[in-house]
Amino acid sequence: MARKERPLAGRPTAQAPLRPSAGATRAPRAEAAPTSTMNTRAPLKPTLDNPFDDPRAAAGPSAPLPPYDQALRDGEELRRRPYAAADTIQILRQHARGRMTVWERIEALQDRDACPTVLWQNWGKGLDGASIVTLVTTIGGRDVAVYGHDFTLRAGSMDATNGRKLANLIYLAAQRGIPLVGMNDSAGAYVPAGIGGLDGYAEAFTALRKISGVVPSIMCMFGFNAGGGSYLPRQGSFVIQPSDTFFGLTGPGVVKSVLGEDISPEELGGPKVHGASGVADLTVVDELAALRQAVRLLSYIPDNNHSLAPFQETSDPLDRKTWEINTLLKKAFNSPTGFNTPFDVSIIIQQVCDYGDYFELQPERAREVVTCFGRVGGHVVGFVANNSAVSSGQIDCDSAVKIARFVRFCNLYNIPIIFMEDTTGFLPGREQEARGIVQAGRSMLDAIVDVRTPRILLILRNAFGGAYASYNNYPTGADLVLALPTTRLAVMGPAGKEFVYKDELRKVRGAVAEMVKKGIAHRTAAGIDGVEAKKDAEREAGEWLKEQEAALNRRYERELMNPKEGLALGSISSLVMPTDLRKVLGENIAFLMRHYRPSPMAGPQREFH
């Protein structure tokens, strides 16, 4: 019998047999026919053609695409447009200025494996909306809203379209309760856009103001920013400025044309200027450092006003003895200048914090007070500490406002505060009164009285007068007041002896004239010249008076400048030994935070400066 041939593999033809219909009976198998009469139709042949290929694609690239394919191509072009807007020349120019492109900054800011979602990719006529990139990405594992000016397009200028786009992102951050980071590199409003550029800034101004106190924001300043490009970022919670950058009301050219004053950008609005004035909270060496500091600062602040700052487990023992603090105070107070010896309070903060790590804000301004974030037992804590190493820790206009701003932020965002007090009071003098020390002090007091988060006062040494009364004690709302044995709590410093021992002082000073008279007579009788006798007698009487006043000073310190009265009246809860500071502060912060529920500020928002 002849062998039956199999059909070749390939696509079925129209004549291929179909499945038998229902109910059909299979015919009995017949004997194979001779080969010459068996193949009545052409055999199936193999092919490499893709059955899903569009046959019109073979016509070449000039052929029109079908509607769906054209829509996909256009969509991909629009989707890629924000990433590829700048050409190579523009990118090289940006690099020649020592600046990164906006996409390079985003890459440095976000997590390594982040997949950013770019929002509002609107591009109108004349590149409207093109000079600002808005997106949501992850930083430190947290969702963060980010915007950045693209200086390679229209110098990052603002028009109505991208102003609305920026406002939309800001509102999105508030609605979702995520922080905002801005990368500012803008020449200001886009002049050809006319009033639209100003409207764009106004819309962004309004949005950023409305989210203030709802979600925190960090602004990095890059390049040359003027006008609205300066106002907008300063509405943020914190401003970071690298070297070789400028931002200000107007540029040097306008200053020269209006005032005839030649001034460099660095002198007008550089980091040294803004770091000293407090307009910039941090100044750094370059753009990368600014982005890294922004990432680090984010790790200390919460997402929004109804959550806590990130807690971090620590292997640094909470009961670690702080021997370094004991050594510091021992060397300072056992020195010839005794309890008048200044010391750097940042050493104490370092020893209290987990791993000695803390993040200081405005370190170049009002250095007589230190404001910083740190962690104690894993909890983020804000520190406000008088620094006696600068001006004896006296509070002036700048330091009062610095304290008020920092305390207000901690209060808004549920961050506990540890106050460390060591100040002889508010700085007196004509200059301070002319600058408004009363108003600045009131701003500090108002911010402290309004605090609702857990707060502790630790008195290190001096706590005198109005500075003590307005620096977070029990009457102003402190949860706990602790003191070192070195505390000198009093209405006044050593000058207070003038009021407490006024009768003794009057008697001692009244005896000086009689002592000089007797001394002159005694020396003259011994044959000493009259002029020399008088000088010698006055010198002896002066030394005696100093000894008597020093004795009264020691008596005043022993009787009144100490923690005894504060403990007796309940103004101080307890004394803490220097070696136990970390343990006591950490345990009390942990206790207070266990019973604190984060929430937005409620009740009336009072007037404040």
Disulfide bonds with the S-S distance in Angstrom:
none
